């Protein structure tokens, strides 16, 4: 496993989990961090978002890790150097660090060039050397990586490249929506060699049934086969939705075995809950023009669609909807599997759009 190889000083790729919303990427990331901690790693779990830069997210966590190397003034030479590097890095990033104190001076020439690519690489190298000095390793777990800017992602790849070249004990484990693959491909030519990109998706039928059936059986409750098959069909096997349907069915059923009728009643409740929570919170972040774009995409049905077909549904030229499409990609609502293609990042969102904007009135705005 990657965490074991890196801890032993052997080369191993970092990795980025790729998948749509609701497939369990964050759960896997948390589990990876737990596994790393169990093996003696120092770890951090951060979530990228539109409101903070990568340095703002990394600095507090790296400070915590480095100070853990320095308990009772036991920091070694590499640990002290890493703290100096962090202080220098903080001085070159245009962010207020009023709530973060290191009590140490920056060192000229170390992570202080003002170039994010160069400085983050210096910082990662220093942190990894400090970890090696303490005979441990560092795991940086970064969720929602699609929110990193091109510049930030490029700098992250450069930093991982630096520590990888020297077989230093630091690994980055990320998770992101499918557009992260395009971001990686555009950033650095060697990104493919530094990272693996395991796909996380819907469960197959047997696994989906097991996910519903096994916990219920452990509680002494069984399902009719037709009920299980209906849940898998309506959720398409996506883990988040399987949880939602399982929860609603459990609350509504009055006796075992749970029947198809129980599932049908629970389906109405589950859809209403998703509409008001999981779907609505994303819909409300969008502007009227973005909502119309998504409604046109939903009008084409499930799956990947041509951008030209979306424009045709809207009655406009493809070039005129380019900015709207770009904003929706930035917000993580849609992604482009290939040039000229568009799909929702949220499973079943096409059905929601048809529910929340029914009929043809959306075309008139």
C-alpha positions in Angstrom: 0.0 0.0 0.0 1.2 3.6 -0.7 1.4 4.7 2.9 3.5 1.7 3.8 5.9 2.1 0.9 6.4 5.8 1.5 7.0 5.2 5.2 9.7 2.7 4.3 11.4 5.2 2.0 10.3 3.5 -1.2 8.8 5.4 -4.2 5.1 5.4 -4.5 2.6 7.6 -6.3 0.3 10.0 -4.6 -3.4 9.6 -5.6 -6.5 11.5 -6.4 -9.9 9.9 -6.1 -12.2 10.9 -9.0 -16.0 10.7 -9.1 -19.3 12.4 -9.1 -21.1 13.8 -6.0 -22.4 11.2 -3.5 -20.2 8.3 -4.5 -18.2 8.2 -1.2 -15.0 10.0 -2.1 -14.9 11.9 1.2 -15.6 8.8 3.2 -12.7 7.0 1.5 -10.4 10.0 2.2 -11.3 10.0 5.9 -10.6 6.3 6.0 -7.3 6.8 4.3 -6.3 9.4 6.9 -7.4 7.1 9.7 -5.2 4.3 8.2 -2.3 6.6 7.9 -2.6 7.7 11.6 -2.8 4.1 12.7 0.6 3.5 10.9 2.2 6.5 12.8 1.9 9.1 10.1 1.3 12.8 10.8 -1.8 13.7 8.7 -4.1 16.5 7.8 -7.5 16.6 6.2 -8.5 19.8 4.5 -11.3 20.7 2.1 -10.7 23.1 -0.7 -13.4 25.6 -1.5 -14.0 28.9 -3.3 -13.5 31.0 -0.3 -9.8 30.2 0.6 -6.6 29.7 -1.2 -4.4 26.6 -1.0 -1.8 28.3 1.2 -4.5 29.4 3.6 -5.7 25.8 3.9 -2.2 24.3 4.2 -0.4 26.6 6.6 -2.4 25.9 9.8 -2.2 22.1 9.2 1.5 22.1 8.4 2.1 24.3 11.5 0.3 21.7 13.6 2.3 18.8 12.1 5.6 20.6 12.5 4.9 21.6 16.1 4.1 18.0 16.9 7.7 17.2 15.9 8.9 19.9 18.3 7.2 18.8 21.5 9.3 19.6 24.6 11.9 21.4 22.4 12.9 18.1 20.9 12.9 19.4 17.3 15.9 18.3 15.3 17.8 20.3 12.8 15.4 19.4 9.9 12.4 20.2 12.1 13.7 23.7 12.9 14.5 24.3 9.2 10.9 23.3 8.3 9.5 25.8 10.8 11.8 28.5 9.3 10.5 27.5 5.8 6.9 27.7 6.9 7.5 31.2 8.4 9.2 32.3 5.2 6.3 30.9 3.1 3.8 32.7 5.3 5.6 36.0 4.6 5.4 35.7 0.9 1.7 34.7 0.6 -0.7 37.6 0.4 -2.8 36.5 3.3 -3.3 37.8 6.8 -2.0 35.4 9.4 -3.1 37.2 12.5 -4.3 34.1 14.3 -1.1 32.0 13.5 2.1 32.5 15.5 5.3 30.5 15.1 7.7 32.5 17.3 10.4 32.0 14.7 12.1 34.2 12.1 12.0 33.5 8.3 15.3 32.4 6.7 16.2 34.4 3.5 16.3 32.2 0.4 14.0 29.5 1.8 10.4 29.3 0.5 10.4 33.1 0.1 10.7 33.8 -3.6 7.0 34.8 -4.0 6.6 32.2 -6.7 4.0 29.7 -5.4 5.4 26.8 -7.4 9.0 27.3 -6.1 8.0 28.1 -2.5 5.5 25.3 -2.0 8.1 22.8 -3.3 10.6 24.2 -0.8 8.1 23.9 2.0 7.0 20.4 1.2 10.7 19.3 0.9 11.4 20.8 4.3 8.4 19.2 5.9 9.1 15.8 4.5 12.8 16.0 5.6 11.6 16.9 9.1 9.3 13.8 9.0 12.2 11.6 7.9 14.3 12.9 10.7 11.6 11.8 13.1 11.3 8.4 11.3 7.7 9.1 10.4 5.8 10.3 7.3 3.2 13.0 6.4 -0.1 12.4 4.6 -1.9 15.5 3.3 -5.5 14.6 2.4 -7.2 17.3 0.3 -10.9 17.0 -0.5 -12.8 18.9 -3.3 -9.6 19.5 -5.3 -11.5 20.8 -8.3 -11.8 24.1 -6.4 -8.0 24.7 -6.6 -6.9 27.2 -9.2 -4.7 26.3 -12.1 -1.8 28.0 -10.4 -2.4 26.2 -7.1 -2.8 22.8 -8.7 0.4 23.3 -10.7 2.2 24.3 -7.6 0.9 21.2 -5.8 2.2 19.0 -8.6 5.6 20.7 -8.5 5.8 20.2 -4.7 4.8 16.5 -5.0 7.4 16.1 -7.8 10.1 17.5 -5.6 9.5 15.1 -2.7 9.0 12.2 -5.0 12.4 12.8 -6.7 14.1 12.5 -3.3 11.9 9.6 -2.0 10.9 11.7 0.9 8.1 10.5 3.2 5.2 12.8 2.2 2.1 11.7 0.2 -0.8 13.7 -1.1 -4.2 12.0 -1.3 -6.9 14.0 -2.9 -10.5 13.7 -4.0 -12.3 15.7 -6.7 -15.0 15.8 -9.4 -14.1 14.5 -12.9 -12.9 17.9 -14.1 -9.8 17.4 -11.9 -8.5 15.1 -14.7 -8.5 18.0 -17.2 -6.9 20.3 -14.6 -4.1 17.7 -14.0 -3.5 17.2 -17.7 -3.2 20.9 -18.4 -0.9 21.6 -15.4 2.2 19.6 -15.8 3.3 16.9 -18.3 4.5 14.6 -15.5 1.3 14.8 -13.4 0.3 11.3 -14.7 3.5 9.8 -13.4 3.1 11.4 -10.0 -0.5 10.5 -9.3 -2.9 7.6 -9.7 -6.5 8.5 -10.4 -8.7 5.7 -9.2 -12.4 6.2 -10.3 -15.1 6.0 -7.6 -18.6 5.4 -9.0 -21.9 3.7 -8.5 -22.0 0.3 -6.9 -22.9 -2.7 -9.1 -26.2 -4.4 -8.4 -24.8 -7.1 -6.1 -22.8 -4.6 -4.0 -25.7 -2.1 -3.9 -28.1 -4.8 -2.7 -25.5 -5.9 -0.1 -25.2 -2.3 1.2 -28.9 -2.2 1.9 -29.5 -5.8 2.9 -26.6 -6.5 5.2 -27.1 -3.8 7.9 -30.9 -4.7 8.0 -30.1 -8.4 8.4 -27.8 -7.6 11.2 -30.8 -6.1 13.0 -33.0 -9.1 12.2 -34.9 -7.4 9.3 -35.2 -8.8 5.8 -36.2 -7.4 2.4 -38.2 -8.9 -0.4 -36.1 -9.3 -3.5 -38.4 -7.0 -5.5 -38.0 -4.3 -2.9 -34.2 -4.4 -3.1 -34.2 -4.4 -6.9 -36.4 -1.3 -6.8 -34.1 0.6 -4.5 -31.1 -0.2 -6.7 -33.0 0.9 -9.8 -34.2 4.2 -8.5 -30.9 5.1 -6.9 -28.8 3.9 -9.8 -26.6 2.3 -7.2 -25.1 5.6 -5.9 -24.0 5.2 -2.3 -25.5 8.5 -1.0 -28.9 7.7 -2.4 -28.8 4.1 -1.2 -28.3 5.5 2.3 -31.2 7.9 1.9 -33.6 5.2 0.6 -32.4 2.8 3.3 -33.1 5.4 6.0 -36.5 6.3 4.7 -37.6 2.7 4.2 -36.4 1.7 7.7 -38.5 4.5 9.2 -41.7 3.8 7.2 -41.8 0.0 7.2 -43.9 -1.5 10.0 -43.0 -5.1 9.6 -40.5 -7.5 8.1 -39.9 -8.4 5.4 -39.8 -4.9 3.8 -41.9 -5.0 0.7 -42.0 -3.2 -2.7 -44.9 -1.2 -1.4 -42.8 0.0 1.5 -40.1 1.1 -1.0 -42.6 3.0 -3.2 -43.9 4.9 -0.2 -40.3 5.6 1.0 -39.3 6.8 -2.5 -41.7 9.8 -2.3 -40.3 10.8 1.0 -36.7 10.3 -0.1 -37.1 12.4 -3.2 -38.7 15.2 -1.2 -35.8 15.1 1.3 -33.2 15.2 -1.4 -35.0 18.0 -3.2 -35.0 20.2 -0.1 -31.4 19.3 0.9 -28.9 17.6 -1.3 -30.2 19.1 -4.6 -31.6 22.4 -3.4 -28.4 23.6 -1.8 -26.6 23.3 -5.1 -29.5 24.7 -7.2 -29.7 27.9 -5.0 -26.0 28.7 -5.7 -26.7 29.3 -9.3 -27.9 32.4 -11.2 -31.1 32.4 -13.4 -29.0 32.0 -16.6 -27.1 29.1 -15.0 -30.4 27.4 -14.0 -31.7 27.7 -17.5 -28.6 26.1 -18.9 -28.9 23.2 -16.5 -32.6 22.9 -17.3 -31.8 22.7 -21.0 -29.1 20.0 -20.2 -31.7 18.1 -18.2 -34.2 18.3 -21.0 -31.8 16.1 -23.1 -32.0 13.3 -20.6 -29.5 11.4 -18.5 -25.8 11.2 -19.3 -23.2 13.1 -21.4 -24.5 15.6 -23.9 -23.0 17.7 -26.7 -22.7 21.4 -25.8 -24.2 22.2 -29.2 -27.4 20.3 -28.3 -27.7 22.3 -25.1 -27.4 25.6 -27.1 -30.0 24.3 -29.5 -32.4 23.7 -26.6 -31.8 27.2 -25.4 -32.2 28.6 -28.9 -28.8 30.4 -28.9 -25.4 29.9 -30.4 -22.8 27.7 -28.6 -20.4 30.6 -28.3 -23.0 32.7 -26.3 -23.4 30.1 -23.5 -19.6 29.5 -23.1 -19.3 31.8 -20.1 -22.3 30.3 -18.3 -20.9 26.8 -18.9 -17.5 27.8 -17.5 -19.1 29.2 -14.4 -21.1 26.1 -13.8 -17.9 24.0 -14.2 -16.2 26.3 -11.7 -19.1 25.8 -9.2 -18.8 22.1 -9.6 -22.3 21.7 -11.1 -21.2 20.2 -14.5 -18.1 18.9 -16.0 -16.7 18.2 -19.5 -15.7 14.6 -20.1 -14.3 15.6 -23.5 -14.1 18.7 -25.5 -17.6 19.9 -26.5 -19.3 17.5 -24.0 -21.2 18.3 -20.8 -22.7 16.3 -18.0 -23.9 16.9 -14.4 -21.6 16.2 -11.6 -24.5 15.3 -9.3 -26.2 12.0 -10.1 -30.0 12.2 -10.8 -29.8 16.0 -11.0 -31.4 16.0 -14.4 -34.6 14.5 -12.8 -34.4 17.2 -10.1 -34.2 20.0 -12.7 -37.2 18.7 -14.4 -39.1 18.7 -11.1 -38.0 22.1 -9.9 -38.5 23.8 -13.3 -41.4 21.9 -14.9 -43.0 22.5 -18.3 -41.6 24.9 -20.9 -41.8 28.3 -19.1 -38.0 28.2 -18.4 -37.5 28.7 -22.2 -39.2 32.1 -22.1 -36.9 33.8 -19.6 
